Amino acid sequence: MSNGQATYKIRQVIDLTGASEFLLRAWEDRYSAFTPLRTKTGRRLYTESEILKARAIMALTSRGLRVGDVAQLG
C-alpha cells in the first residue's frame, strides 16, 4: 500500500500541521493539493511529503497568499 514509506492518518496530519480536517479535505478536493493513499476501507493515508506541503500551505496562506495560488507548487 505505501511502498515502504511512512504514512499518517488524517488525525495525525491534523496534529502535525495544525490544519483542520475540513481544510485538508478542501485542499484535496478543490485544489488537488494532495493525493493521499487509501486503505481498503477508503481512509486517507498521507505521506511525509504531503505533511510538509500542508505545513507550507498553512504558512503561505497565513501570510496572505491564496490556497489556489500555492496548492500546485512542489
PLY file of the C-alpha trace (Angstrom):
ply
format ascii 1.0
element vertex 74
property float x
property float y
property float z
element edge 73
property int vertex1
property int vertex2
end_header
0.00 0.00 0.00
2.69 2.54 0.92
5.78 1.07 -0.79
7.77 1.26 2.45
7.02 4.95 3.00
5.79 6.14 6.36
2.14 7.11 6.17
-0.03 9.09 8.51
-3.75 9.02 9.23
-5.69 12.26 8.88
-5.83 12.75 12.67
-2.03 12.59 12.81
-1.76 15.10 9.96
-4.06 17.46 11.83
-1.83 17.22 14.90
1.37 17.66 12.88
0.23 20.58 10.73
-2.45 22.48 12.61
-4.75 22.21 9.59
-8.29 21.10 10.29
-9.82 18.03 8.70
-12.09 20.38 6.73
-9.09 22.28 5.33
-7.18 19.14 4.38
-10.18 17.70 2.56
-10.92 21.01 0.84
-7.32 21.35 -0.33
-7.52 17.81 -1.68
-10.94 18.16 -3.34
-10.88 21.76 -4.58
-7.22 22.33 -5.33
-5.79 18.81 -5.82
-3.03 19.73 -3.38
-2.76 16.12 -2.22
-3.49 12.66 -3.48
-3.41 10.61 -0.30
-3.15 6.87 -0.47
-6.26 4.98 0.57
-6.74 1.95 2.75
-9.03 -0.84 1.61
-11.79 0.88 3.57
-11.14 4.26 1.92
-9.35 6.02 4.76
-6.76 8.56 3.72
-3.07 7.96 4.36
-0.72 10.90 3.89
3.00 10.73 3.14
5.72 12.78 4.77
5.95 14.98 1.67
2.22 15.73 1.90
2.65 16.73 5.53
5.46 19.08 4.53
3.28 20.51 1.77
0.39 21.05 4.20
2.73 22.90 6.56
3.96 25.06 3.68
0.41 25.85 2.56
-0.52 26.78 6.13
2.49 29.10 6.38
1.94 30.73 2.99
-1.78 31.27 3.46
-1.16 32.78 6.89
0.95 35.37 5.06
-1.93 36.25 2.77
-1.34 34.03 -0.26
-4.34 32.22 -1.73
-4.54 28.45 -1.49
-5.29 28.23 -5.21
-2.03 30.02 -5.95
0.17 27.74 -3.82
-1.58 24.35 -3.82
0.09 23.14 -7.01
3.60 24.24 -6.07
6.10 21.46 -5.46
0 1
1 2
2 3
3 4
4 5
5 6
6 7
7 8
8 9
9 10
10 11
11 12
12 13
13 14
14 15
15 16
16 17
17 18
18 19
19 20
20 21
21 22
22 23
23 24
24 25
25 26
26 27
27 28
28 29
29 30
30 31
31 32
32 33
33 34
34 35
35 36
36 37
37 38
38 39
39 40
40 41
41 42
42 43
43 44
44 45
45 46
46 47
47 48
48 49
49 50
50 51
51 52
52 53
53 54
54 55
55 56
56 57
57 58
58 59
59 60
60 61
61 62
62 63
63 64
64 65
65 66
66 67
67 68
68 69
69 70
70 71
71 72
72 73
